[in-house]
């Protein structure tokens, strides 16, 4: 009977130990489940944050794309407007010059009519000189000036040599001796080269 008692006592002592061991075995599973759950929650939060960042970047890309398209359209409109304004400016500038030139044409027509009705060569000559001076004044007002050539050193930037002739003295060598066709400058640019004869 004492053996049965000892065995019952041992069972009573071992029972809490077995329960503790069983509880200890259950706790790692619960701890593992808690860790897995925390890891899944962290992953879900990280995925949500990543998705939020992606959405923010896509919104920013859409905004920048919209801004780019608007800027591109605005530049295209500016370019077209500038081309149109430039064409209008060229046309109107040409119109102003031609309008001033019409006054000279009117003077030529009056001179031709006067030549038909008179034999007075002095008055015809005076009329032609008047028209010529008016024409030169018109050219000067529009920035056209004559290239001075006779006696000047030959300059390929302003003169075109048609021929060379022997110079009568050493001072005329390499200089313009005669002008066949006058040259003109428009402001600082050659409009027409002076066709000249050069001494050598």
DRENDORO-241759 format. One record per residue (C-alpha): residue in one letter; residue number from 1; x negated, y negated, z negated. Coordinates in steps of 0.2 Angstrom, whole numbers, plus 5000, padded with zeros to 4 digits. Layout:
N
+---+-----+------+------+------+
: r :   k :    x :    y :    z :
+---+-----+------+------+------+
: a : NUM :    X :    Y :    Z :
...
+---+-----+------+------+------+
END
This chain:
200
+---+-----+------+------+------+
: r :   k :    x :    y :    z :
+---+-----+------+------+------+
: x :   1 : 5000 : 5000 : 5000 :
: x :   2 : 4986 : 4988 : 4997 :
: x :   3 : 4980 : 4992 : 5014 :
: x :   4 : 4997 : 4987 : 5021 :
: x :   5 : 4996 : 4971 : 5011 :
: x :   6 : 4979 : 4967 : 5017 :
: x :   7 : 4984 : 4969 : 5034 :
: x :   8 : 5000 : 4958 : 5031 :
: x :   9 : 4988 : 4945 : 5023 :
: x :  10 : 4977 : 4946 : 5038 :
: x :  11 : 4991 : 4944 : 5050 :
: x :  12 : 4997 : 4929 : 5040 :
: x :  13 : 4980 : 4921 : 5041 :
: x :  14 : 4977 : 4926 : 5059 :
: x :  15 : 4994 : 4919 : 5064 :
: x :  16 : 4990 : 4901 : 5062 :
: x :  17 : 4973 : 4904 : 5070 :
: x :  18 : 4981 : 4911 : 5085 :
: x :  19 : 4994 : 4897 : 5086 :
: x :  20 : 4980 : 4885 : 5084 :
: x :  21 : 4970 : 4894 : 5098 :
: x :  22 : 4986 : 4894 : 5109 :
: x :  23 : 4989 : 4876 : 5105 :
: x :  24 : 4970 : 4872 : 5110 :
: x :  25 : 4972 : 4882 : 5126 :
: x :  26 : 4989 : 4872 : 5130 :
: x :  27 : 4981 : 4855 : 5126 :
: x :  28 : 4967 : 4855 : 5140 :
: x :  29 : 4981 : 4859 : 5152 :
: x :  30 : 4991 : 4844 : 5145 :
: x :  31 : 4975 : 4833 : 5145 :
: x :  32 : 4971 : 4839 : 5163 :
: x :  33 : 4989 : 4835 : 5168 :
: x :  34 : 4988 : 4818 : 5160 :
: x :  35 : 4971 : 4814 : 5169 :
: x :  36 : 4978 : 4820 : 5186 :
: x :  37 : 4994 : 4809 : 5183 :
: x :  38 : 4983 : 4794 : 5179 :
: x :  39 : 4972 : 4798 : 5194 :
: x :  40 : 4987 : 4799 : 5206 :
: x :  41 : 4994 : 4783 : 5198 :
: x :  42 : 4977 : 4774 : 5201 :
: x :  43 : 4977 : 4781 : 5219 :
: x :  44 : 4994 : 4775 : 5222 :
: x :  45 : 4990 : 4757 : 5215 :
: x :  46 : 4974 : 4757 : 5226 :
: x :  47 : 4984 : 4762 : 5241 :
: x :  48 : 4997 : 4748 : 5238 :
: x :  49 : 4984 : 4735 : 5235 :
: x :  50 : 4975 : 4741 : 5252 :
: x :  51 : 4992 : 4740 : 5261 :
: x :  52 : 4995 : 4723 : 5253 :
: x :  53 : 4978 : 4717 : 5260 :
: x :  54 : 4981 : 4724 : 5277 :
: x :  55 : 4998 : 4715 : 5278 :
: x :  56 : 4989 : 4699 : 5272 :
: x :  57 : 4976 : 4701 : 5286 :
: x :  58 : 4989 : 4705 : 5299 :
: x :  59 : 4999 : 4690 : 5294 :
: x :  60 : 4983 : 4679 : 5295 :
: x :  61 : 4978 : 4687 : 5313 :
: x :  62 : 4996 : 4683 : 5319 :
: x :  63 : 4994 : 4665 : 5312 :
: x :  64 : 4977 : 4663 : 5321 :
: x :  65 : 4983 : 4671 : 5337 :
: x :  66 : 4998 : 4659 : 5337 :
: x :  67 : 4987 : 4644 : 5334 :
: x :  68 : 4975 : 4650 : 5348 :
: x :  69 : 4989 : 4651 : 5360 :
: x :  70 : 4996 : 4634 : 5356 :
: x :  71 : 4978 : 4626 : 5357 :
: x :  72 : 4975 : 4635 : 5374 :
: x :  73 : 4992 : 4629 : 5380 :
: x :  74 : 4988 : 4611 : 5374 :
: x :  75 : 4971 : 4611 : 5382 :
: x :  76 : 4978 : 4617 : 5399 :
: x :  77 : 4991 : 4603 : 5398 :
: x :  78 : 4977 : 4591 : 5394 :
: x :  79 : 4967 : 4597 : 5409 :
: x :  80 : 4981 : 4596 : 5421 :
: x :  81 : 4986 : 4578 : 5414 :
: x :  82 : 4968 : 4572 : 5416 :
: x :  83 : 4966 : 4579 : 5434 :
: x :  84 : 4983 : 4570 : 5438 :
: x :  85 : 4977 : 4554 : 5430 :
: x :  86 : 4960 : 4555 : 5439 :
: x :  87 : 4969 : 4557 : 5456 :
: x :  88 : 4981 : 4543 : 5452 :
: x :  89 : 4966 : 4532 : 5447 :
: x :  90 : 4957 : 4536 : 5463 :
: x :  91 : 4972 : 4533 : 5474 :
: x :  92 : 4976 : 4516 : 5465 :
: x :  93 : 4958 : 4510 : 5466 :
: x :  94 : 4957 : 4514 : 5485 :
: x :  95 : 4974 : 4505 : 5487 :
: x :  96 : 4967 : 4489 : 5478 :
: x :  97 : 4952 : 4489 : 5489 :
: x :  98 : 4962 : 4491 : 5505 :
: x :  99 : 4974 : 4478 : 5499 :
: x : 100 : 4960 : 4465 : 5497 :
: x : 101 : 4953 : 4471 : 5514 :
: x : 102 : 4970 : 4467 : 5523 :
: x : 103 : 4967 : 4448 : 5520 :
: x : 104 : 4951 : 4450 : 5531 :
: x : 105 : 4960 : 4459 : 5544 :
: x : 106 : 4973 : 4445 : 5545 :
: x : 107 : 4959 : 4433 : 5548 :
: x : 108 : 4952 : 4443 : 5562 :
: x : 109 : 4969 : 4444 : 5570 :
: x : 110 : 4971 : 4425 : 5568 :
: x : 111 : 4954 : 4422 : 5576 :
: x : 112 : 4958 : 4434 : 5591 :
: x : 113 : 4974 : 4424 : 5594 :
: x : 114 : 4965 : 4408 : 5593 :
: x : 115 : 4952 : 4414 : 5606 :
: x : 116 : 4965 : 4418 : 5618 :
: x : 117 : 4973 : 4400 : 5617 :
: x : 118 : 4957 : 4390 : 5617 :
: x : 119 : 4941 : 4387 : 5627 :
: x : 120 : 4932 : 4378 : 5613 :
: x : 121 : 4917 : 4389 : 5609 :
: x : 122 : 4912 : 4379 : 5593 :
: x : 123 : 4929 : 4381 : 5585 :
: x : 124 : 4929 : 4400 : 5589 :
: x : 125 : 4911 : 4401 : 5582 :
: x : 126 : 4916 : 4393 : 5566 :
: x : 127 : 4931 : 4404 : 5564 :
: x : 128 : 4921 : 4420 : 5567 :
: x : 129 : 4908 : 4413 : 5554 :
: x : 130 : 4922 : 4410 : 5542 :
: x : 131 : 4929 : 4428 : 5544 :
: x : 132 : 4911 : 4435 : 5542 :
: x : 133 : 4908 : 4426 : 5526 :
: x : 134 : 4925 : 4431 : 5520 :
: x : 135 : 4920 : 4449 : 5524 :
: x : 136 : 4903 : 4448 : 5515 :
: x : 137 : 4912 : 4440 : 5500 :
: x : 138 : 4924 : 4455 : 5500 :
: x : 139 : 4910 : 4468 : 5500 :
: x : 140 : 4901 : 4459 : 5486 :
: x : 141 : 4916 : 4458 : 5475 :
: x : 142 : 4918 : 4477 : 5477 :
: x : 143 : 4899 : 4481 : 5472 :
: x : 144 : 4892 : 4482 : 5490 :
: x : 145 : 4876 : 4473 : 5493 :
: x : 146 : 4864 : 4473 : 5508 :
: x : 147 : 4847 : 4482 : 5506 :
: x : 148 : 4834 : 4469 : 5509 :
: x : 149 : 4821 : 4478 : 5521 :
: x : 150 : 4811 : 4466 : 5532 :
: x : 151 : 4794 : 4463 : 5525 :
: x : 152 : 4797 : 4476 : 5511 :
: x : 153 : 4786 : 4491 : 5508 :
: x : 154 : 4794 : 4507 : 5517 :
: x : 155 : 4804 : 4516 : 5504 :
: x : 156 : 4811 : 4533 : 5508 :
: x : 157 : 4825 : 4531 : 5495 :
: x : 158 : 4832 : 4516 : 5504 :
: x : 159 : 4825 : 4516 : 5522 :
: x : 160 : 4826 : 4528 : 5536 :
: x : 161 : 4812 : 4526 : 5549 :
: x : 162 : 4817 : 4527 : 5567 :
: x : 163 : 4800 : 4523 : 5574 :
: x : 164 : 4782 : 4517 : 5570 :
: x : 165 : 4774 : 4503 : 5579 :
: x : 166 : 4756 : 4496 : 5578 :
: x : 167 : 4755 : 4482 : 5565 :
: x : 168 : 4749 : 4465 : 5571 :
: x : 169 : 4739 : 4463 : 5555 :
: x : 170 : 4734 : 4474 : 5540 :
: x : 171 : 4747 : 4466 : 5528 :
: x : 172 : 4761 : 4474 : 5539 :
: x : 173 : 4754 : 4492 : 5537 :
: x : 174 : 4767 : 4503 : 5528 :
: x : 175 : 4780 : 4489 : 5528 :
: x : 176 : 4796 : 4487 : 5537 :
: x : 177 : 4794 : 4476 : 5553 :
: x : 178 : 4811 : 4476 : 5560 :
: x : 179 : 4829 : 4482 : 5555 :
: x : 180 : 4839 : 4491 : 5568 :
: x : 181 : 4854 : 4495 : 5557 :
: x : 182 : 4857 : 4486 : 5540 :
: x : 183 : 4858 : 4497 : 5525 :
: x : 184 : 4870 : 4494 : 5510 :
: x : 185 : 4870 : 4499 : 5492 :
: x : 186 : 4886 : 4503 : 5482 :
: x : 187 : 4881 : 4497 : 5464 :
: x : 188 : 4865 : 4507 : 5462 :
: x : 189 : 4868 : 4520 : 5474 :
: x : 190 : 4864 : 4520 : 5493 :
: x : 191 : 4879 : 4519 : 5503 :
: x : 192 : 4870 : 4519 : 5520 :
: x : 193 : 4851 : 4519 : 5523 :
: x : 194 : 4844 : 4505 : 5532 :
: x : 195 : 4837 : 4511 : 5549 :
: x : 196 : 4820 : 4502 : 5551 :
: x : 197 : 4804 : 4501 : 5561 :
: x : 198 : 4789 : 4503 : 5551 :
: x : 199 : 4771 : 4495 : 5555 :
: x : 200 : 4756 : 4507 : 5555 :
+---+-----+------+------+------+
END
